[in-house]
Amino acid sequence: MNLEYNAEREHLIIPEYGRHIQKLVNHCMAIEDDEERNVMANAIVKVMGNLQPHLRDVPDFQHKLWDQLFIISDYKLNVKSPYPVPERELLQAKPDALPYPKSASKYRFYGNNIQIMIDTALTWEEGEMKDALVYAIANHMKKCYLNWNKDTVEDIIIFKHLKELSHGKIDLTEEKEELSETKDLLRKTQPKSSQKTSHHQGKRQVKRKR
């Protein structure tokens, strides 16, 4: 008795369909009569659909089955398809590389979006609107810094970081206007549940004093 090992068998292009579908496709390719070959190709597609019932609600289900039929044949099957025949180059093409999100380099506690906010501010024309945006960004940076480090932080530190991240184009180090106070920024980030708790505790303390 000769045993047939998987390592010695033909490579399955789409293993989900099993070796029998692969053999049917190979047999279909070997048929010389065009009409007979087309009839068998349609029959194979029906069998493939029965093997994948969970995909019936997927849009273009039949289109996907025909694409997979050509893929299993290594794009060598010569039959009439109700859909455009897939091209190997298009299906095997690598997607474009996605750019890494811009981060605040060593100042990771500001988050990945802070650089986008700063770059956007640099595109605005000089004026009150841009000044308001810049100080809104600075206040956001201060709040992020305080979330990372609960100790107080001087505005000059935030201004220096902002200047560095904007490559020197936004410089508030000589400005006299101050950012929001630490207690106000921390109060805004305090969870509502803790705010209610502190509110009730304050009421109890008032009642005790009375």
N, C-alpha and C positions, 0 to 999 in steps of 0.2 A: 504494500500500500504506500503510495507516494503522498506525503504530506505537503500541503501548500502553505508556506509561511507568508504573513502579511508583508514582510520585508522584501519578498521576492515578487509580490504582486504589483500590478500597474498602479502608479500613483493616482490617488483620487483628487481631482481638481476641486470639487465641492463635496467634502466627506459627508455632509448632512444628508445627502440623497442616497448614500450607500453605493456599494460596488455594482449592484444589479442595474441601476440607472446608467452608470458609466458604461456597462457592457451593452445596454440597449442603444445608447448614443453611438458607440463605436460601430455597432451593427448597422445602424441607420446610415452612417457615413459610407459604409461599404456597399450600400444598395446602389446599383447602377441606374435603375429606372427613376426618372425624376418624379413622376406622379406617385409611385409607390414610396419613395423616400419622403415626400411631403406628407403623405398619409400617416406614415409611422412617426414623423416628427410631431404632428399634432397629437397623436396618441400618447407619446412620451410626455408632452406638456400636460395632458390631462392627468396622467399618473403622478407627475411631480406636484400638481395642484392638490391631489388627494393626500399626498404625503405631508403637505404643509397647510392643513385646514385652518390653523390659527392665524394665517396671513391673508385670509380671504377678504377681510375688511380693510386691508391696506390699499391705499390708492394705487391704481395701475398694477394690480396684482398680476394680471395676465402678461403685461409688459415685462414685469420682473422675471416671470417664469421663462419667457422666450429669451431674455438676455442671459439667464442662467444656462439655458440649453446650449446657446452658442459658446458660452464660457467653458462648459463641460467638454465641448467638442474641440476646445483649444482654438476656437474661431475658424474651424475647418469645415463645418457643416454647410453644405450648399442646398438650402431649401428656401421656399418663399415664406417670409414672416409677415404677419400683419403689422409689424412695427419696424422701425429702422434698425438695421443690424448694428449691434454695438461694435465699436472700434477698440482694439486692444490698447492702442496708445492713450485713448481718452480714459478708459477705465483704470489703467495702471499708472496714470500720471499722478505725481505726488502733489498734494495740495500746497498752496503758497504758505510759507512760514509765517506764523502770527508774530507780530512784534511783542516783545516783553513790555508789560505795563510800566510806565515811568514811575519810579519811586523816589522818595526823598533821600536817596543814597544812605548816608550814615544816620540821617534823622528819620528813621523808620516810624517813630511814634507819631509822625504827622500824617501817615497814611499814604497810599499810592496816588490819590487824586489831587494832592496838594500841588504837585508840579504842574498838572493840567490847569488848575485854577490860576496859578502864577503866570503860566504861558498865555492864558486867555487874557489876563489883565494887561499883559505887555502889548497886546494887539489893539487895545482901546486907545482912543484919542485922549490927550491930556484934558482934564477938566474935573468937575465935581463928581461926575458919575464914576470915573476911574479912581479918584481918591477914595470914594465911599467903598468901592470894591476892594481896593488895596487894604483898607483898614478892616473890612469884613474878613478878608483872608488872614490878616494878622491876628485878629481876635479868635478866629477858628484855630490857628496854630497854637495860640496860647491855651485854649481849652484842651486841645489834644495833648499838649505838653503836660498840663495839670492832671489829665487822666492817666498819663504814664507815670508822672511823678507828683504826688499829692502835695509836695512842698511848694511854697510860693516861688514864682519865677519873675524876674525883673523884665520889664518891657524891652530893655536894651538887648537882652539875649534873643528875644523873638525878632527884633529888628535886624540883628546881625545875621540870624539864620535866614530871614527873608531876603536880605541883601545877597547872601551867598547863593541861595537857590535861584534867584533871578539874575545871577551872573553880574551883580552890581548895578542892575538897571532900576531896581526899586530900593531906595535908600531912605529910611525913616529915622535913622539914628540921630539926625539933627533936628527932627521935628519936635514941637512942644506938646502936641496932642498925645494924650495917654490912652492906652487900651482899657478895656473893661476890667474892673477889679476882680481879683481872684475869687472872692466870696460870691460874686454875682455869676461868674462862669461856672463855678462848682454847683451853685444852686440850680442852674438850668439843667445840669446833667444828673442831678440827684433823682433816683427813681421815685415815681409817684407814691408807691407804698411807703417808702421811708419818709416822704414829705408828710403823708397823712399821719404816720406814727409820731413824728416830731411835733406836728400840729396838735394832736391829742395830748401829748405829753406836756406841751406848753399850757393847754387849758387846765390840766390837772394841777400843775404847779401854781397857776393863778388861783384856783379854788382853794388850795391848801393855804396860800398866803392870806386869803380872806378869813 
